[in-house]
């Protein structure tokens, strides 16, 4: 994937988030502030504006620009978390004009580390990490066994979707969702859901 293709993919993510905005907000109404979809859609609209004229920039610059736009425009926890994820990924890709599967997996490693650090969270606490980490583990395993790109993403998506389902079974212990305690059981995490939407969009466009 080169810089032009990456910009196309990020724009496709923005379109997907816009489509899922109401559903993501509905999920967040139950266990959070009720603004996850609205905030994410606003953030990716800001990203769209910042991407203009970046086609000749390196991958790292594009990812950093997207991350900074998300941090500055998305309210709640999701802005800092997703923004940090993009900016940490940008550090791996600084100066590079192509991104392959190894590069993508390295970006995911850094993104997960950034989310853990910024959110002070771990897997099993009903957050986006419950989709991110299983997806990354599954993709790394598939890639290490020589799977084609499409199959690697399919493995990651399967694990991410299972992670979303898993969030229905556990109590939220981080963020606003932690306030509702046991009432959060039975409801899927909005962040894990939006991450899975993003991963699916990337898979459909690589």
LUMMAR-359166 format. One record per residue (C-alpha): residue number from 1; residue in three letters; chain; x, y, z. Coordinates in nm, 2 decimals, always signed. Layout:
# LUMMAR-359166
seq: NUM	type: ALA	mol: A	x: X	y: Y	z: Z
...
This chain:
# LUMMAR-359166
seq: 1	type: UNK	mol: A	x: +0.00	y: +0.00	z: +0.00
seq: 2	type: UNK	mol: A	x: +0.14	y: +0.34	z: -0.09
seq: 3	type: UNK	mol: A	x: +0.05	y: +0.69	z: +0.03
seq: 4	type: UNK	mol: A	x: -0.23	y: +0.74	z: -0.22
seq: 5	type: UNK	mol: A	x: -0.39	y: +0.41	z: -0.13
seq: 6	type: UNK	mol: A	x: -0.36	y: +0.48	z: +0.24
seq: 7	type: UNK	mol: A	x: -0.55	y: +0.80	z: +0.20
seq: 8	type: UNK	mol: A	x: -0.82	y: +0.62	z: +0.01
seq: 9	type: UNK	mol: A	x: -0.84	y: +0.36	z: +0.30
seq: 10	type: UNK	mol: A	x: -0.86	y: +0.63	z: +0.57
seq: 11	type: UNK	mol: A	x: -1.14	y: +0.80	z: +0.37
seq: 12	type: UNK	mol: A	x: -1.32	y: +0.47	z: +0.34
seq: 13	type: UNK	mol: A	x: -1.29	y: +0.43	z: +0.72
seq: 14	type: UNK	mol: A	x: -1.45	y: +0.77	z: +0.76
seq: 15	type: UNK	mol: A	x: -1.74	y: +0.67	z: +0.54
seq: 16	type: UNK	mol: A	x: -1.79	y: +0.35	z: +0.73
seq: 17	type: UNK	mol: A	x: -1.79	y: +0.53	z: +1.07
seq: 18	type: UNK	mol: A	x: -2.05	y: +0.78	z: +0.93
seq: 19	type: UNK	mol: A	x: -2.27	y: +0.48	z: +0.83
seq: 20	type: UNK	mol: A	x: -2.23	y: +0.32	z: +1.17
seq: 21	type: UNK	mol: A	x: -2.26	y: +0.65	z: +1.36
seq: 22	type: UNK	mol: A	x: -2.61	y: +0.59	z: +1.50
seq: 23	type: UNK	mol: A	x: -2.55	y: +0.23	z: +1.60
seq: 24	type: UNK	mol: A	x: -2.22	y: +0.32	z: +1.78
seq: 25	type: UNK	mol: A	x: -2.40	y: +0.60	z: +1.96
seq: 26	type: UNK	mol: A	x: -2.68	y: +0.37	z: +2.05
seq: 27	type: UNK	mol: A	x: -2.43	y: +0.12	z: +2.20
seq: 28	type: UNK	mol: A	x: -2.27	y: +0.41	z: +2.40
seq: 29	type: UNK	mol: A	x: -2.61	y: +0.53	z: +2.52
seq: 30	type: UNK	mol: A	x: -2.64	y: +0.22	z: +2.73
seq: 31	type: UNK	mol: A	x: -2.30	y: +0.21	z: +2.90
seq: 32	type: UNK	mol: A	x: -2.13	y: +0.54	z: +2.82
seq: 33	type: UNK	mol: A	x: -2.18	y: +0.91	z: +2.74
seq: 34	type: UNK	mol: A	x: -2.40	y: +0.83	z: +2.43
seq: 35	type: UNK	mol: A	x: -2.17	y: +1.01	z: +2.19
seq: 36	type: UNK	mol: A	x: -1.92	y: +0.76	z: +2.06
seq: 37	type: UNK	mol: A	x: -2.06	y: +0.74	z: +1.70
seq: 38	type: UNK	mol: A	x: -2.12	y: +1.11	z: +1.68
seq: 39	type: UNK	mol: A	x: -1.77	y: +1.19	z: +1.81
seq: 40	type: UNK	mol: A	x: -1.60	y: +0.94	z: +1.58
seq: 41	type: UNK	mol: A	x: -1.78	y: +1.07	z: +1.28
seq: 42	type: UNK	mol: A	x: -1.69	y: +1.42	z: +1.36
seq: 43	type: UNK	mol: A	x: -1.33	y: +1.32	z: +1.40
seq: 44	type: UNK	mol: A	x: -1.30	y: +1.14	z: +1.07
seq: 45	type: UNK	mol: A	x: -1.46	y: +1.43	z: +0.89
seq: 46	type: UNK	mol: A	x: -1.18	y: +1.64	z: +1.04
seq: 47	type: UNK	mol: A	x: -0.93	y: +1.38	z: +0.92
seq: 48	type: UNK	mol: A	x: -1.07	y: +1.40	z: +0.57
seq: 49	type: UNK	mol: A	x: -1.01	y: +1.77	z: +0.55
seq: 50	type: UNK	mol: A	x: -0.65	y: +1.73	z: +0.68
seq: 51	type: UNK	mol: A	x: -0.57	y: +1.46	z: +0.42
seq: 52	type: UNK	mol: A	x: -0.60	y: +1.71	z: +0.13
seq: 53	type: UNK	mol: A	x: -0.27	y: +1.74	z: -0.05
seq: 54	type: UNK	mol: A	x: -0.09	y: +1.47	z: +0.14
seq: 55	type: UNK	mol: A	x: -0.07	y: +1.22	z: -0.14
seq: 56	type: UNK	mol: A	x: +0.30	y: +1.29	z: -0.19
seq: 57	type: UNK	mol: A	x: +0.39	y: +1.26	z: +0.18
seq: 58	type: UNK	mol: A	x: +0.52	y: +0.95	z: +0.35
seq: 59	type: UNK	mol: A	x: +0.30	y: +0.70	z: +0.54
seq: 60	type: UNK	mol: A	x: +0.42	y: +0.82	z: +0.88
seq: 61	type: UNK	mol: A	x: +0.32	y: +1.18	z: +0.80
seq: 62	type: UNK	mol: A	x: -0.03	y: +1.08	z: +0.69
seq: 63	type: UNK	mol: A	x: -0.09	y: +0.86	z: +1.00
seq: 64	type: UNK	mol: A	x: +0.04	y: +1.13	z: +1.23
seq: 65	type: UNK	mol: A	x: -0.18	y: +1.39	z: +1.06
seq: 66	type: UNK	mol: A	x: -0.49	y: +1.17	z: +1.10
seq: 67	type: UNK	mol: A	x: -0.40	y: +1.10	z: +1.47
seq: 68	type: UNK	mol: A	x: -0.36	y: +1.47	z: +1.55
seq: 69	type: UNK	mol: A	x: -0.69	y: +1.55	z: +1.39
seq: 70	type: UNK	mol: A	x: -0.87	y: +1.28	z: +1.60
seq: 71	type: UNK	mol: A	x: -0.71	y: +1.40	z: +1.92
seq: 72	type: UNK	mol: A	x: -0.81	y: +1.76	z: +1.86
seq: 73	type: UNK	mol: A	x: -1.17	y: +1.71	z: +1.74
seq: 74	type: UNK	mol: A	x: -1.30	y: +1.39	z: +1.90
seq: 75	type: UNK	mol: A	x: -1.44	y: +1.43	z: +2.25
seq: 76	type: UNK	mol: A	x: -1.45	y: +1.18	z: +2.53
seq: 77	type: UNK	mol: A	x: -1.20	y: +0.89	z: +2.56
seq: 78	type: UNK	mol: A	x: -1.21	y: +0.78	z: +2.20
seq: 79	type: UNK	mol: A	x: -1.03	y: +1.09	z: +2.06
seq: 80	type: UNK	mol: A	x: -0.72	y: +1.05	z: +2.27
seq: 81	type: UNK	mol: A	x: -0.72	y: +0.67	z: +2.23
seq: 82	type: UNK	mol: A	x: -0.77	y: +0.65	z: +1.86
seq: 83	type: UNK	mol: A	x: -0.55	y: +0.96	z: +1.80
seq: 84	type: UNK	mol: A	x: -0.27	y: +0.80	z: +2.01
seq: 85	type: UNK	mol: A	x: -0.31	y: +0.47	z: +1.82
seq: 86	type: UNK	mol: A	x: -0.26	y: +0.65	z: +1.48
seq: 87	type: UNK	mol: A	x: +0.03	y: +0.86	z: +1.61
seq: 88	type: UNK	mol: A	x: +0.21	y: +0.56	z: +1.76
seq: 89	type: UNK	mol: A	x: +0.17	y: +0.38	z: +1.43
seq: 90	type: UNK	mol: A	x: +0.30	y: +0.68	z: +1.25
seq: 91	type: UNK	mol: A	x: +0.63	y: +0.65	z: +1.44
seq: 92	type: UNK	mol: A	x: +0.69	y: +0.30	z: +1.29
seq: 93	type: UNK	mol: A	x: +0.62	y: +0.43	z: +0.94
seq: 94	type: UNK	mol: A	x: +0.82	y: +0.76	z: +0.95
seq: 95	type: UNK	mol: A	x: +0.98	y: +0.83	z: +0.62
seq: 96	type: UNK	mol: A	x: +0.83	y: +0.52	z: +0.45
seq: 97	type: UNK	mol: A	x: +0.63	y: +0.53	z: +0.13
seq: 98	type: UNK	mol: A	x: +0.50	y: +0.18	z: +0.13
seq: 99	type: UNK	mol: A	x: +0.33	y: -0.04	z: +0.39
seq: 100	type: UNK	mol: A	x: +0.32	y: -0.42	z: +0.37
seq: 101	type: UNK	mol: A	x: +0.17	y: -0.67	z: +0.61
seq: 102	type: UNK	mol: A	x: +0.48	y: -0.67	z: +0.84
seq: 103	type: UNK	mol: A	x: +0.46	y: -0.30	z: +0.85
seq: 104	type: UNK	mol: A	x: +0.09	y: -0.31	z: +0.93
seq: 105	type: UNK	mol: A	x: +0.14	y: -0.56	z: +1.21
seq: 106	type: UNK	mol: A	x: +0.41	y: -0.34	z: +1.35
seq: 107	type: UNK	mol: A	x: +0.17	y: -0.04	z: +1.34
seq: 108	type: UNK	mol: A	x: -0.08	y: -0.25	z: +1.53
seq: 109	type: UNK	mol: A	x: +0.17	y: -0.34	z: +1.79
seq: 110	type: UNK	mol: A	x: +0.24	y: +0.03	z: +1.85
seq: 111	type: UNK	mol: A	x: -0.12	y: +0.13	z: +1.84
seq: 112	type: UNK	mol: A	x: -0.21	y: -0.13	z: +2.10
seq: 113	type: UNK	mol: A	x: +0.08	y: -0.01	z: +2.32
seq: 114	type: UNK	mol: A	x: -0.04	y: +0.34	z: +2.28
seq: 115	type: UNK	mol: A	x: -0.40	y: +0.26	z: +2.38
seq: 116	type: UNK	mol: A	x: -0.28	y: +0.06	z: +2.68
seq: 117	type: UNK	mol: A	x: -0.07	y: +0.35	z: +2.79
seq: 118	type: UNK	mol: A	x: -0.32	y: +0.63	z: +2.73
seq: 119	type: UNK	mol: A	x: -0.62	y: +0.44	z: +2.86
seq: 120	type: UNK	mol: A	x: -0.43	y: +0.27	z: +3.15
seq: 121	type: UNK	mol: A	x: -0.62	y: -0.04	z: +3.04
seq: 122	type: UNK	mol: A	x: -0.55	y: -0.41	z: +2.97
seq: 123	type: UNK	mol: A	x: -0.74	y: -0.68	z: +2.78
seq: 124	type: UNK	mol: A	x: -1.04	y: -0.81	z: +2.97
seq: 125	type: UNK	mol: A	x: -1.17	y: -0.47	z: +3.09
seq: 126	type: UNK	mol: A	x: -1.44	y: -0.42	z: +2.83
seq: 127	type: UNK	mol: A	x: -1.26	y: -0.18	z: +2.60
seq: 128	type: UNK	mol: A	x: -1.14	y: -0.16	z: +2.24
seq: 129	type: UNK	mol: A	x: -0.84	y: -0.37	z: +2.35
seq: 130	type: UNK	mol: A	x: -1.07	y: -0.67	z: +2.37
seq: 131	type: UNK	mol: A	x: -1.10	y: -0.66	z: +2.00
seq: 132	type: UNK	mol: A	x: -0.76	y: -0.52	z: +1.91
seq: 133	type: UNK	mol: A	x: -0.54	y: -0.77	z: +2.09
seq: 134	type: UNK	mol: A	x: -0.71	y: -1.09	z: +1.98
seq: 135	type: UNK	mol: A	x: -0.71	y: -0.95	z: +1.62
seq: 136	type: UNK	mol: A	x: -0.34	y: -0.87	z: +1.63
seq: 137	type: UNK	mol: A	x: -0.26	y: -1.21	z: +1.78
seq: 138	type: UNK	mol: A	x: -0.46	y: -1.39	z: +1.51
seq: 139	type: UNK	mol: A	x: -0.31	y: -1.19	z: +1.23
seq: 140	type: UNK	mol: A	x: +0.04	y: -1.24	z: +1.35
seq: 141	type: UNK	mol: A	x: -0.02	y: -1.62	z: +1.38
seq: 142	type: UNK	mol: A	x: -0.17	y: -1.63	z: +1.03
seq: 143	type: UNK	mol: A	x: +0.11	y: -1.42	z: +0.88
seq: 144	type: UNK	mol: A	x: +0.38	y: -1.64	z: +1.04
seq: 145	type: UNK	mol: A	x: +0.22	y: -1.94	z: +0.88
seq: 146	type: UNK	mol: A	x: +0.25	y: -1.78	z: +0.54
seq: 147	type: UNK	mol: A	x: -0.11	y: -1.69	z: +0.48
seq: 148	type: UNK	mol: A	x: -0.20	y: -1.44	z: +0.20
seq: 149	type: UNK	mol: A	x: -0.30	y: -1.09	z: +0.30
seq: 150	type: UNK	mol: A	x: -0.67	y: -1.15	z: +0.26
seq: 151	type: UNK	mol: A	x: -0.65	y: -1.46	z: +0.49
seq: 152	type: UNK	mol: A	x: -0.45	y: -1.27	z: +0.75
seq: 153	type: UNK	mol: A	x: -0.72	y: -1.00	z: +0.76
seq: 154	type: UNK	mol: A	x: -0.99	y: -1.26	z: +0.78
seq: 155	type: UNK	mol: A	x: -0.83	y: -1.42	z: +1.08
seq: 156	type: UNK	mol: A	x: -0.80	y: -1.09	z: +1.25
seq: 157	type: UNK	mol: A	x: -1.16	y: -1.00	z: +1.18
seq: 158	type: UNK	mol: A	x: -1.29	y: -1.33	z: +1.31
seq: 159	type: UNK	mol: A	x: -1.09	y: -1.27	z: +1.63
seq: 160	type: UNK	mol: A	x: -1.20	y: -0.91	z: +1.66
seq: 161	type: UNK	mol: A	x: -1.57	y: -1.00	z: +1.62
seq: 162	type: UNK	mol: A	x: -1.53	y: -1.27	z: +1.89
seq: 163	type: UNK	mol: A	x: -1.37	y: -1.01	z: +2.11
seq: 164	type: UNK	mol: A	x: -1.67	y: -0.78	z: +2.06
seq: 165	type: UNK	mol: A	x: -1.90	y: -1.07	z: +2.16
seq: 166	type: UNK	mol: A	x: -1.68	y: -1.13	z: +2.47
seq: 167	type: UNK	mol: A	x: -1.72	y: -0.77	z: +2.58
seq: 168	type: UNK	mol: A	x: -2.09	y: -0.85	z: +2.63
seq: 169	type: UNK	mol: A	x: -2.00	y: -1.10	z: +2.90
seq: 170	type: UNK	mol: A	x: -1.78	y: -0.89	z: +3.13
seq: 171	type: UNK	mol: A	x: -1.82	y: -0.59	z: +3.36
seq: 172	type: UNK	mol: A	x: -1.68	y: -0.26	z: +3.24
seq: 173	type: UNK	mol: A	x: -1.40	y: -0.13	z: +3.47
seq: 174	type: UNK	mol: A	x: -1.27	y: +0.16	z: +3.27
seq: 175	type: UNK	mol: A	x: -1.41	y: +0.50	z: +3.17
seq: 176	type: UNK	mol: A	x: -1.77	y: +0.61	z: +3.19
seq: 177	type: UNK	mol: A	x: -1.90	y: +0.25	z: +3.14
seq: 178	type: UNK	mol: A	x: -1.75	y: +0.15	z: +3.47
seq: 179	type: UNK	mol: A	x: -2.01	y: +0.37	z: +3.65
seq: 180	type: UNK	mol: A	x: -2.29	y: +0.13	z: +3.55
seq: 181	type: UNK	mol: A	x: -2.11	y: -0.17	z: +3.70
seq: 182	type: UNK	mol: A	x: -2.29	y: -0.50	z: +3.65
seq: 183	type: UNK	mol: A	x: -2.55	y: -0.34	z: +3.43
seq: 184	type: UNK	mol: A	x: -2.29	y: -0.32	z: +3.16
seq: 185	type: UNK	mol: A	x: -2.31	y: -0.70	z: +3.12
seq: 186	type: UNK	mol: A	x: -2.50	y: -0.80	z: +2.81
seq: 187	type: UNK	mol: A	x: -2.39	y: -0.49	z: +2.62
seq: 188	type: UNK	mol: A	x: -2.10	y: -0.48	z: +2.37
seq: 189	type: UNK	mol: A	x: -1.83	y: -0.22	z: +2.40
seq: 190	type: UNK	mol: A	x: -1.86	y: +0.06	z: +2.15
seq: 191	type: UNK	mol: A	x: -1.49	y: +0.11	z: +2.11
seq: 192	type: UNK	mol: A	x: -1.43	y: -0.26	z: +2.04
seq: 193	type: UNK	mol: A	x: -1.71	y: -0.23	z: +1.78
seq: 194	type: UNK	mol: A	x: -1.57	y: +0.07	z: +1.61
seq: 195	type: UNK	mol: A	x: -1.23	y: -0.08	z: +1.60
seq: 196	type: UNK	mol: A	x: -1.38	y: -0.39	z: +1.43
seq: 197	type: UNK	mol: A	x: -1.56	y: -0.17	z: +1.18
seq: 198	type: UNK	mol: A	x: -1.22	y: +0.00	z: +1.10
seq: 199	type: UNK	mol: A	x: -1.04	y: -0.33	z: +1.06
seq: 200	type: UNK	mol: A	x: -1.31	y: -0.46	z: +0.83
seq: 201	type: UNK	mol: A	x: -1.29	y: -0.15	z: +0.62
seq: 202	type: UNK	mol: A	x: -0.91	y: -0.18	z: +0.59
seq: 203	type: UNK	mol: A	x: -0.95	y: -0.55	z: +0.49
seq: 204	type: UNK	mol: A	x: -1.20	y: -0.46	z: +0.22
seq: 205	type: UNK	mol: A	x: -0.98	y: -0.19	z: +0.07
seq: 206	type: UNK	mol: A	x: -0.63	y: -0.34	z: +0.07
